[in-house]
Amino acid sequence: MAPLYRIRLIAMLLAPMLLAGESAIAVSRSDEAPSVTVQYHDLNLDNSEDIARLYERIHLAALDVCKSAQGPGHQDVESWIEWDRCVRNAMAKAVKSVHNEKLSAYRWERIYSRKLY
């Protein structure tokens, strides 16, 4: 059986490591990108009107997520470019995560202003 002082010494050495590990985990969680959940269980994704509704919901969520970036209301071109990139990337990731060809085609049509047949 190990002497009691050894157990205490091991516990004293391990405690700071465990606390440091927890703080590292907390830091990584706070560095995560902001996100918004877009509900679409009420929509029929075979219906073109509902595809448009979902796309609009995704667009509004992207605007909400990208609030932290300097918006288009600012005169600084670089901040507007950063905001625009944020919105476009958020929308692209959201559309991709739905895994729906019609929604992807709708996004393509909106970006390039032409229909895909």
Backbone hydrogen bonds in HBPLUS format (Angstrom, degrees):
<---DONOR---> <-ACCEPTOR-->    atom                        ^
c    i                          cat <-CA-CA->   ^        H-A-AA   ^      H-
h    n   atom  resd res      DA  || num        DHA   H-A  angle D-A-AA Bond
n    s   type  num  typ     dist DA aas  dist angle  dist       angle   num
A0006-ARG N   A0003-PRO O   3.11 MM   3  5.55 131.3  2.35 108.2 119.9     1
A0007-ILE N   A0003-PRO O   3.42 MM   4  6.85 156.9  2.48 149.9 155.8     2
A0008-ARG N   A0004-LEU O   3.05 MM   4  6.33 160.5  2.09 152.0 157.4     3
A0009-LEU N   A0005-TYR O   2.91 MM   4  6.05 154.6  1.98 142.6 149.9     4
A0010-ILE N   A0006-ARG O   2.89 MM   4  6.12 163.3  1.92 152.9 156.9     5
A0011-ALA N   A0007-ILE O   2.95 MM   4  6.13 159.2  2.00 146.3 152.5     6
A0012-MET N   A0008-ARG O   2.84 MM   4  6.07 151.5  1.92 147.1 155.2     7
A0013-LEU N   A0009-LEU O   2.98 MM   4  6.22 146.8  2.09 146.0 154.7     8
A0014-LEU N   A0010-ILE O   2.91 MM   4  6.08 151.6  1.99 149.9 157.7     9
A0015-ALA N   A0011-ALA O   3.02 MM   4  5.99 151.7  2.11 145.8 151.8    10
A0018-LEU N   A0014-LEU O   2.97 MM   4  6.23 159.3  2.01 160.6 166.8    11
A0019-LEU N   A0015-ALA O   2.98 MM   4  6.21 161.6  2.02 154.8 160.0    12
A0020-ALA N   A0016-PRO O   2.85 MM   4  5.98 155.9  1.91 145.3 152.1    13
A0021-GLY N   A0017-MET O   2.94 MM   4  6.13 152.2  2.02 144.2 151.7    14
A0022-GLU N   A0018-LEU O   3.05 MM   4  6.35 152.6  2.12 145.9 152.6    15
A0023-SER N   A0019-LEU O   3.07 MM   4  6.36 157.5  2.12 149.4 154.8    16
A0024-ALA N   A0020-ALA O   3.04 MM   4  6.25 150.2  2.13 145.4 153.3    17
A0025-ILE N   A0021-GLY O   3.10 MM   4  6.34 151.5  2.19 143.3 150.6    18
A0026-ALA N   A0022-GLU O   2.97 MM   4  6.25 156.5  2.03 147.3 153.9    19
A0027-VAL N   A0023-SER O   2.96 MM   4  6.16 152.6  2.03 144.7 151.4    20
A0028-SER N   A0024-ALA O   3.12 MM   4  6.35 161.7  2.16 146.4 150.5    21
A0029-ARG N   A0025-ILE O   3.13 MM   4  6.38 151.3  2.21 148.5 155.9    22
A0030-SER N   A0026-ALA O   3.15 MM   4  6.39 152.4  2.23 145.9 152.6    23
A0031-ASP N   A0027-VAL O   3.15 MM   4  6.37 130.0  2.41 143.4 156.4    24
A0032-GLU N   A0029-ARG O   3.29 MM   3  5.50 164.1  2.32 105.9 110.6    25
A0043-LEU N   A0040-TYR O   3.05 MM   3  5.36 165.8  2.07 113.6 117.5    26
A0047-ASN N   A0044-ASN O   2.98 MM   3  5.58 164.5  2.01 120.8 125.2    27
A0051-ILE N   A0047-ASN O   2.99 MM   4  6.33 146.3  2.10 149.0 159.5    28
A0052-ALA N   A0048-SER O   3.07 MM   4  6.31 156.1  2.13 143.0 148.4    29
A0053-ARG N   A0049-GLU O   2.96 MM   4  6.29 148.2  2.06 140.4 149.7    30
A0054-LEU N   A0050-ASP O   2.89 MM   4  6.10 161.7  1.92 147.8 152.1    31
A0055-TYR N   A0051-ILE O   2.93 MM   4  6.15 159.4  1.97 149.2 155.2    32
A0056-GLU N   A0052-ALA O   3.00 MM   4  6.21 152.4  2.07 143.9 150.9    33
A0057-ARG N   A0053-ARG O   2.93 MM   4  6.26 154.8  1.99 148.9 156.1    34
A0058-ILE N   A0054-LEU O   2.87 MM   4  6.16 159.2  1.92 153.4 159.1    35
A0059-HIS N   A0055-TYR O   2.88 MM   4  6.12 153.4  1.95 144.0 151.7    36
A0060-LEU N   A0056-GLU O   2.90 MM   4  6.18 162.0  1.93 152.6 156.3    37
A0061-ALA N   A0057-ARG O   2.92 MM   4  6.15 155.3  1.98 147.2 154.5    38
A0062-ALA N   A0058-ILE O   2.85 MM   4  6.08 152.8  1.93 148.2 155.8    39
A0063-LEU N   A0059-HIS O   2.97 MM   4  6.27 155.0  2.03 148.8 155.4    40
A0064-ASP N   A0060-LEU O   3.01 MM   4  6.25 150.8  2.10 141.8 149.7    41
A0065-VAL N   A0061-ALA O   2.84 MM   4  6.11 160.5  1.88 153.1 158.0    42
A0066-CYS N   A0062-ALA O   2.96 MM   4  6.05 150.6  2.05 145.5 153.1    43
A0067-LYS N   A0064-ASP O   3.33 MM   3  5.41 162.3  2.36 109.0 109.4    44
A0069-ALA N   A0066-CYS O   3.07 MM   3  5.46 140.3  2.24 107.2 117.5    45
A0074-HIS N   A0071-GLY O   3.25 MM   3  6.04 172.1  2.26 121.2 123.5    46
A0080-TRP N   A0076-ASP O   3.18 MM   4  6.47 151.9  2.26 146.2 154.2    47
A0081-ILE N   A0077-VAL O   2.91 MM   4  6.19 156.5  1.97 153.2 159.7    48
A0082-GLU N   A0078-GLU O   2.96 MM   4  6.18 156.5  2.01 146.2 152.4    49
A0083-TRP N   A0079-SER O   2.98 MM   4  6.15 160.8  2.01 145.4 150.2    50
A0084-ASP N   A0080-TRP O   2.89 MM   4  6.06 165.3  1.91 152.2 156.3    51
A0085-ARG N   A0081-ILE O   2.91 MM   4  6.04 160.6  1.95 148.5 153.8    52
A0086-CYS N   A0082-GLU O   2.97 MM   4  6.15 155.1  2.03 145.1 152.1    53
A0087-VAL N   A0083-TRP O   2.98 MM   4  6.30 162.7  2.01 154.9 158.4    54
A0088-ARG N   A0084-ASP O   2.94 MM   4  6.14 170.7  1.94 154.7 157.5    55
A0089-ASN N   A0085-ARG O   2.90 MM   4  5.98 164.6  1.92 150.9 155.4    56
A0090-ALA N   A0086-CYS O   2.92 MM   4  6.04 161.7  1.96 150.0 155.6    57
A0091-MET N   A0087-VAL O   2.96 MM   4  6.12 161.0  2.00 151.3 156.4    58
A0092-ALA N   A0088-ARG O   2.95 MM   4  6.10 159.4  1.99 146.7 152.8    59
A0093-LYS N   A0089-ASN O   2.97 MM   4  6.15 165.5  1.99 152.1 155.4    60
A0094-ALA N   A0090-ALA O   3.00 MM   4  6.13 157.0  2.05 144.4 151.2    61
A0095-VAL N   A0091-MET O   2.90 MM   4  6.04 169.7  1.91 156.5 158.9    62
A0096-LYS N   A0092-ALA O   3.01 MM   4  6.10 161.6  2.05 146.1 151.7    63
A0097-SER N   A0093-LYS O   2.97 MM   4  6.11 148.4  2.07 142.1 150.5    64
A0098-VAL N   A0095-VAL O   3.24 MM   3  5.46 146.2  2.36 102.6 111.8    65
A0099-HIS N   A0096-LYS O   3.24 MM   3  5.60 141.7  2.40 107.0 116.3    66
A0104-SER N   A0100-ASN O   3.03 MM   4  6.32 158.7  2.07 152.1 158.6    67
A0105-ALA N   A0101-GLU O   2.86 MM   4  6.06 155.5  1.92 146.9 153.7    68
A0106-TYR N   A0102-LYS O   2.88 MM   4  6.05 151.0  1.96 141.7 150.0    69
A0107-ARG N   A0103-LEU O   2.93 MM   4  6.19 158.2  1.98 148.4 153.8    70
A0108-TRP N   A0104-SER O   2.96 MM   4  6.21 161.2  2.00 146.8 152.1    71
A0109-GLU N   A0105-ALA O   2.85 MM   4  6.06 158.8  1.89 148.1 154.1    72
A0110-ARG N   A0106-TYR O   2.90 MM   4  6.15 156.0  1.95 149.1 155.5    73
A0111-ILE N   A0107-ARG O   2.90 MM   4  6.14 155.9  1.95 153.0 159.7    74
A0112-TYR N   A0108-TRP O   2.90 MM   4  6.01 169.3  1.91 155.8 158.8    75
A0113-SER N   A0109-GLU O   2.61 MM   4  5.04 117.3  2.00 138.4 148.4    76
